[in-house]
Amino acid sequence: MNTSYSNVASLVNNSKNSIHVEVNELNSTLYQIKTPFQLTYIAYNPDLIPQSMNITTLSGKYSHQYTLKLSDVKIQYDKRILHFHDYFELVVVLDGTMTQLIEDKEYHYPAGSCCLINRSLYHSEYYTNSTRVLFIGFSAEFIRGLFEDCALADFSQEKDILNSDFYKFIMDDLEHPGGKTYLDYIPAIKNQTSTNLLHDINSRLMDILLHPVFGATHQIKGLFSLLISVLSDYTYFHCTRMDLEQTADALVFARISHFIEEKYGRISRDELSGLLNYSGDYINRIVRKFTGLCLFDYSMNFCMKKAAEELLYSQKTINEIAEELHFSNKTHFYKIFKEKYGITQLLICASHTHEDPNMADARPREKKPDHTPFFEECIVKVVGEAIGNMFPARISAGTRTFPQLGFNRLIIRKDGKARESWIGDEHYNVENPERIPFGPVDPEVGVIKVEDMQGNARAIVMSYAMHADLGCFSYEISADYPGYACRKVEEAFDNKAICLFVAGGRADD
């Protein structure tokens, strides 16, 4: 049988272990749980006459349905007394909007959002429109047992939950009870199935509690575990840990930041307003309060961060990146990128080397290890540090010739054609004893010096049209002549400047 929210009240009324009660108010400050796990479903419709609220509680041992009449008594549900639990409570807003009063602060929760309340937090809920909310209560023993089972799980992936915010929050409260914190969950924009998943899991939980059969206890544990997994998946939900020392505005700002980051900064004020149920002016004020920036400038930080990552990690063209980030033209993208980083393009050049072991030849039967992820990580880190450490500088340049080292390995053969030869090649003596090169040899050493505004050398860049070559197939690692040259240059500047060597010109031909 499949239980829906609409028929849960009637099913409870017909249940053998159900109790129906009419109450004028809920005046207890301490709510206690008598079973390891329970669900409380609240349906509120202010248009009904007389005004009332249906409250249905389901557990493994009992089912209660309360009808709280609001029009017959001089109380307002939105002014009900604050209460706390001896259990954890996960609040899931199914439809409408709920306002959560936690201690002395108000927090608004639209449909699809959730919050996890610990055992000592005074709170209350109220509703101003038609709303349906599910309260999932679970004891400390229940959740502790669930996590202990996880530690002994058959699949290693199951243990990933032990790194989640949900797990850390629960364990903090179990080990140090009395904390004034809670977790806020809001659905991700890019995955519209999150709300459907919540509805499906919760409906199945209700069905099991109303119609328990053999294995019901394990099914409840499994479904609740699935619910925790969904909430802990960043592709479904954004999670924010809130401390009561933080203001309600801090939660709004966290939600704004989550949505902006998810959309890489390309989200309008109107879109945020629709997602958060706050005016655009209020959203802009919140962003400025916490960042000192307007909403547009704050959003551009995320957009340019994504652009920089794409430039470094992907093979996409600038046009493709600009289009992906919804820029109308490349010129506008250039302008904003330059304002952010001070650069319009990042150019990385590389030369091959003969100084590392040739893994393919040395170990032909073994797969050559892929070091690409490592080098990508290093490049991103270094570029990020460089951008963060930029300083005003003066640049000067100069050249010297050094003909003693380089040579052109393309030589002219008897047939008049140029072919590559090596030092041990017999053709040196037979076909071209004079070693007449095909084309010139560039003996010039180019030097660029970077100084700070105080005249201190910070970097030296040398370029010479010959790559390092200790010897082919030696499987030795050596800095060769570039390393020696860089060391000597750095020593000349008391090791206060870094020296970089690049193989310039046609060094790889």
C-alpha positions in Angstrom: 0.0 0.0 0.0 1.2 3.5 -0.9 0.5 6.2 1.7 0.1 9.7 0.5 -0.1 12.9 2.7 -3.6 13.5 1.7 -5.0 10.2 3.2 -2.7 9.8 6.1 -5.2 11.3 8.6 -8.0 8.9 7.5 -5.7 5.9 7.7 -4.7 6.9 11.2 -8.3 7.2 12.3 -9.0 3.7 11.0 -5.9 2.2 12.6 -6.4 0.0 15.7 -3.7 1.7 17.7 -4.8 5.3 16.9 -6.0 8.0 19.3 -8.0 11.1 18.2 -7.8 14.1 20.5 -9.1 17.6 20.3 -6.9 20.1 22.1 -7.1 23.9 22.6 -3.3 24.4 22.9 -0.1 22.6 23.1 1.5 24.0 26.2 4.3 21.6 27.1 7.8 23.0 26.9 9.4 19.6 26.8 8.5 17.2 24.0 9.6 13.6 24.8 9.9 10.7 22.5 8.7 7.3 23.6 9.9 5.3 20.6 13.2 5.3 18.8 11.6 6.9 15.7 8.5 8.9 15.0 6.9 11.1 12.3 4.6 14.1 13.0 2.7 15.4 10.0 1.1 18.9 10.2 -1.4 20.2 7.7 -2.5 23.8 8.1 -5.0 25.7 6.0 -6.1 29.1 7.2 -9.0 29.2 4.7 -10.8 26.4 6.5 -13.8 27.3 8.7 -13.4 26.8 11.6 -9.7 27.3 11.6 -7.9 24.2 12.7 -4.7 22.4 12.3 -4.4 18.6 11.8 -1.5 17.1 13.6 -0.8 13.4 13.0 1.9 11.5 14.9 3.1 8.0 13.7 5.5 5.6 15.4 6.1 1.9 15.8 3.9 1.7 18.9 1.1 4.3 18.4 -0.5 6.7 16.1 -2.2 9.9 17.3 -4.2 12.4 15.5 -4.7 15.9 17.0 -7.1 18.6 15.8 -5.9 21.9 17.2 -8.8 24.4 16.9 -7.5 27.9 16.5 -10.8 29.8 16.2 -12.5 28.5 19.3 -9.8 29.6 21.7 -7.9 32.8 22.3 -4.6 31.6 21.3 -2.6 32.0 18.1 -0.4 29.2 16.9 2.2 31.7 15.8 2.5 32.8 19.4 2.8 29.3 21.0 5.3 28.7 23.7 8.9 27.8 22.8 9.7 24.2 23.4 12.6 21.7 23.2 13.0 18.0 22.8 14.8 15.1 24.4 15.4 13.9 20.8 16.7 15.2 17.5 14.2 16.6 15.1 14.5 16.9 11.3 11.9 19.4 9.9 10.9 19.0 6.3 8.7 21.6 4.6 6.6 19.8 2.1 4.4 22.6 0.8 4.0 26.3 1.6 6.3 28.3 3.9 7.2 27.8 7.5 8.7 30.3 9.9 10.9 28.8 12.6 11.4 30.8 15.8 14.7 29.5 17.3 15.4 31.1 20.7 14.8 34.7 19.7 15.4 34.7 16.0 13.1 34.0 13.1 14.1 31.9 10.1 12.0 31.3 7.0 11.8 28.0 5.2 10.2 27.6 1.8 8.9 24.3 0.4 11.7 21.7 -0.1 13.9 23.1 2.6 14.8 21.3 5.9 16.5 22.0 9.2 17.9 19.7 11.8 17.3 20.8 15.4 19.4 19.4 18.3 18.1 18.3 21.7 18.5 21.5 23.7 17.4 24.2 21.3 14.2 26.2 22.2 12.1 26.7 19.2 8.6 27.0 17.8 7.0 27.0 14.3 4.3 29.0 12.9 2.6 29.4 9.5 1.0 32.3 7.6 -0.3 30.4 4.6 -1.4 26.9 3.6 1.5 24.7 4.7 2.4 21.0 5.2 5.3 20.0 7.3 6.8 16.7 8.4 8.7 16.5 11.7 11.0 13.5 11.9 12.0 12.7 15.5 14.7 10.2 16.4 16.3 9.3 19.7 20.0 9.5 20.5 20.1 5.7 20.8 18.5 5.3 17.4 21.0 7.5 15.5 24.0 6.3 17.5 23.1 2.7 16.6 22.7 3.7 12.9 26.2 5.3 12.8 27.7 2.3 14.7 26.3 0.0 12.0 27.8 2.3 9.4 31.3 1.8 10.8 30.9 -1.9 10.2 29.3 -1.6 6.8 30.2 -3.9 3.9 30.7 -1.1 1.4 33.4 1.4 1.9 31.3 4.1 0.2 28.8 3.9 3.1 31.4 5.3 5.4 31.5 8.5 3.4 28.6 9.7 5.5 31.0 9.9 8.5 32.5 13.0 6.8 29.2 14.7 6.4 27.9 17.8 8.2 24.9 15.6 9.4 27.2 13.1 11.1 29.5 15.8 12.7 26.5 17.7 14.0 25.0 14.7 15.6 28.2 13.5 17.2 29.0 17.0 18.5 25.7 17.0 20.3 26.1 13.4 21.6 29.5 14.2 23.0 28.9 17.8 24.1 25.1 18.2 24.7 23.6 21.6 25.2 25.0 23.3 22.1 23.0 26.1 20.4 23.4 25.0 16.8 21.3 23.6 14.0 21.7 22.6 10.4 19.9 24.4 7.5 19.3 22.6 4.2 18.1 24.2 1.1 17.6 22.5 -2.3 20.1 23.0 -5.1 18.9 24.8 -8.2 20.4 22.4 -10.7 18.7 19.3 -9.3 15.0 19.6 -9.3 14.5 16.0 -8.2 15.5 16.7 -4.5 12.0 17.6 -3.4 10.5 14.6 -5.2 13.1 12.4 -3.4 12.0 13.8 -0.1 8.4 13.2 -0.8 9.0 9.7 -1.9 11.2 8.7 1.1 8.8 10.3 3.6 5.8 8.7 2.0 7.4 5.3 2.3 8.3 5.9 5.9 4.7 6.7 6.7 3.5 3.6 4.9 5.8 1.4 6.9 4.7 3.0 10.2 1.0 2.6 9.3 1.4 -0.9 8.0 4.4 -2.6 9.7 5.3 -6.1 8.6 8.4 -8.3 9.2 11.5 -6.3 8.6 9.8 -2.9 9.2 12.5 -1.8 11.7 15.2 -2.5 9.2 13.3 -0.7 6.4 12.9 2.4 8.6 16.6 2.4 9.3 17.3 2.0 5.6 15.0 4.7 4.4 16.2 7.1 7.1 19.8 6.4 6.0 18.8 7.1 2.5 17.3 10.4 3.6 20.5 11.4 5.4 22.5 10.5 2.2 20.3 12.7 0.0 20.6 15.6 2.4 24.4 15.1 2.6 24.7 15.1 -1.2 25.7 18.6 -2.3 24.2 18.0 -5.7 20.8 17.9 -4.0 21.1 20.2 -1.0 23.2 23.1 0.3 23.9 22.7 4.0 24.8 25.5 6.4 25.7 25.0 10.1 24.2 27.9 12.1 25.2 29.0 15.6 22.7 31.1 17.6 25.4 33.7 18.1 25.0 34.3 14.4 22.2 36.5 13.2 19.3 35.4 11.0 20.8 37.6 8.3 23.9 35.3 8.4 21.6 32.4 7.3 20.1 34.4 4.5 23.6 35.4 3.3 24.8 31.7 3.4 21.8 30.7 1.3 22.5 33.6 -1.2 26.2 32.5 -1.4 25.2 28.8 -2.0 22.9 29.7 -4.9 25.4 32.2 -6.4 28.3 29.6 -6.2 26.1 26.9 -7.7 25.2 29.1 -10.7 28.8 30.4 -11.0 27.7 33.9 -10.2 25.3 34.0 -13.2 22.0 34.4 -11.3 19.8 37.5 -11.2 18.4 39.3 -8.3 14.9 38.4 -9.4 15.9 34.7 -9.5 17.3 34.9 -5.9 14.2 36.7 -4.8 12.0 33.9 -6.1 14.1 31.2 -4.5 14.5 32.8 -1.1 11.1 34.7 -0.8 12.9 38.0 0.0 12.8 41.2 -2.0 15.7 42.0 -4.3 16.6 45.1 -2.3 16.8 43.1 0.9 19.1 40.5 -0.8 21.3 43.3 -2.0 21.5 44.9 1.5 22.4 41.5 3.0 25.2 41.0 0.5 26.6 44.5 1.1 26.4 44.0 4.8 28.6 40.9 4.8 30.9 41.7 1.9 30.9 45.4 1.3 30.0 44.6 -2.3 26.9 45.0 -4.3 25.2 41.8 -5.5 26.6 42.1 -9.0 30.2 42.5 -7.9 29.9 39.7 -5.4 28.5 37.4 -8.0 31.2 38.2 -10.4 33.8 36.9 -8.0 32.3 33.4 -8.4 32.0 33.9 -12.1 35.6 34.8 -12.6 36.7 32.0 -10.4 34.9 29.6 -12.6 36.4 31.3 -15.7 39.9 31.0 -14.3 39.4 27.3 -13.5 38.1 26.7 -17.1 41.1 28.4 -18.6 43.5 26.3 -16.5 41.7 22.9 -16.6 39.8 22.7 -19.8 40.6 22.9 -23.5 37.8 25.3 -24.1 38.3 28.5 -26.1 37.7 31.9 -24.5 34.6 32.2 -26.7 33.3 28.9 -25.4 34.0 29.9 -21.8 32.3 33.3 -22.2 29.3 31.7 -23.8 29.1 29.1 -21.1 29.1 31.8 -18.4 26.3 33.7 -20.4 28.4 36.7 -21.5 26.9 38.4 -24.5 30.3 39.0 -26.1 33.9 38.3 -25.6 34.8 41.9 -25.1 32.7 42.2 -22.0 34.2 39.0 -20.6 37.7 40.3 -21.2 36.9 43.5 -19.4 35.6 41.9 -16.2 38.3 39.3 -16.2 41.0 41.9 -16.4 39.4 44.0 -13.7 39.4 40.9 -11.4 42.9 39.4 -12.1 44.7 42.2 -13.9 45.3 39.9 -16.8 43.4 39.0 -19.9 45.1 35.7 -20.8 47.3 33.2 -19.2 49.9 31.6 -21.4 51.8 28.5 -20.4 54.6 27.1 -22.6 56.6 24.0 -22.1 59.5 22.2 -23.6 60.3 18.5 -23.6 63.2 17.2 -21.6 65.7 14.4 -21.9 66.4 14.3 -18.2 63.6 12.2 -16.9 63.4 8.4 -17.1 61.8 7.2 -20.3 59.3 4.9 -18.6 57.9 3.5 -21.8 61.3 2.2 -23.0 62.7 1.3 -19.6 59.7 -0.7 -18.5 57.8 -1.6 -21.7 55.5 -4.1 -20.0 54.3 -1.7 -17.4 51.8 1.1 -17.9 53.4 4.6 -17.6 51.9 6.3 -14.5 49.7 9.3 -15.2 51.0 12.3 -13.3 48.7 14.8 -15.1 46.3 15.4 -12.0 49.3 16.1 -9.8 50.8 18.6 -12.3 47.4 20.2 -12.8 47.0 20.7 -9.1 50.5 22.2 -8.9 49.8 24.6 -11.8 46.5 25.8 -10.3 48.1 26.3 -6.9 51.1 28.2 -8.3 49.0 30.4 -10.5 46.7 31.1 -7.6 49.6 32.1 -5.4 51.1 34.2 -8.2 47.8 36.1 -8.7 47.6 36.7 -4.9 51.2 37.9 -4.7 51.3 40.4 -7.5 53.2 43.6 -6.9 54.2 46.7 -8.8 57.3 46.1 -10.8 59.8 47.4 -13.3 61.0 45.2 -16.2 64.3 45.5 -18.1 65.8 43.3 -20.7 69.2 42.5 -22.3 71.1 40.0 -24.4 74.5 38.3 -24.5 75.9 35.8 -27.0 77.1 32.3 -26.1 78.2 30.4 -29.2 80.2 27.7 -27.4 77.3 25.4 -26.5 74.6 25.2 -29.0 74.6 23.4 -32.4 72.1 22.6 -35.2 71.6 18.9 -35.5 70.1 19.2 -38.9 73.0 18.8 -41.4 73.1 18.8 -45.2 73.6 15.4 -46.8 75.2 14.5 -50.1 71.9 14.6 -51.8 71.4 18.2 -50.7 68.7 17.4 -48.2 68.8 18.2 -44.5 68.4 15.3 -42.1 68.8 15.0 -38.4 72.1 13.5 -37.1 73.6 12.8 -33.8 77.1 13.0 -32.5 77.8 9.3 -32.9 76.2 9.2 -36.3 78.6 8.0 -39.1 77.1 10.6 -41.4 79.0 13.3 -39.5 82.2 11.9 -41.0 81.0 10.4 -44.2 78.4 12.8 -45.6 79.2 16.0 -43.9 82.7 16.0 -42.3 82.6 19.7 -41.9 79.3 19.5 -40.0 77.8 22.3 -42.0 74.4 23.0 -40.4 71.2 23.5 -42.2 70.4 27.0 -41.2 71.8 29.3 -38.5 72.4 28.6 -34.9 71.1 31.1 -32.4 73.8 31.9 -29.9 71.9 34.6 -28.1 71.0 34.5 -24.4 67.9 36.6 -23.7 67.5 38.0 -20.2 64.6 39.7 -18.5 64.9 41.2 -15.0 61.9 41.9 -12.8 62.5 44.4 -10.0 60.2 45.8 -7.3 59.7 49.5 -7.0 62.6 49.7 -4.5 65.0 48.3 -7.2 65.4 44.9 -5.7 65.7 42.1 -8.2 62.8 39.6 -7.7 63.0 37.4 -10.8 65.4 36.7 -13.7 64.2 34.9 -16.8 66.8 33.5 -19.2 66.1 32.2 -22.7 68.5 30.1 -24.8 67.6 28.1 -27.9 68.8 24.7 -26.7 67.1 22.3 -24.5 68.8 20.3 -21.8 70.4 17.0 -23.0 72.3 14.9 -20.6 72.2 12.0 -22.9 69.4 10.1 -24.6 68.2 6.8 -23.0 70.4 7.3 -19.9 67.4 7.2 -17.6 69.1 9.7 -15.3 67.6 12.8 -13.8 69.7 16.0 -14.1 69.2 19.8 -14.2 72.0 19.8 -16.8 73.2 23.2 -17.9 70.0 25.2 -17.2 70.1 24.2 -13.6 73.7 25.1 -13.3 73.1 28.5 -15.0 70.1 29.3 -12.8 72.0 28.4 -9.6 74.9 30.7 -10.5 72.5 33.6 -11.3 70.6 33.2 -8.1 73.9 33.2 -6.1 74.9 36.4 -7.9 71.8 38.0 -6.4 72.4 36.6 -2.9 69.6 34.1 -3.5 67.0 36.8 -3.1 65.7 36.5 -6.7 64.4 33.4 -8.5 65.8 32.5 -11.8 63.7 30.8 -14.5 65.1 29.1 -17.7 63.0 28.7 -20.8 64.1 27.0 -24.0 63.5 29.7 -26.5 63.3 30.1 -30.2 63.4 26.8 -32.2 65.0 24.8 -29.4 62.7 21.8 -30.0 63.3 21.5 -33.8 
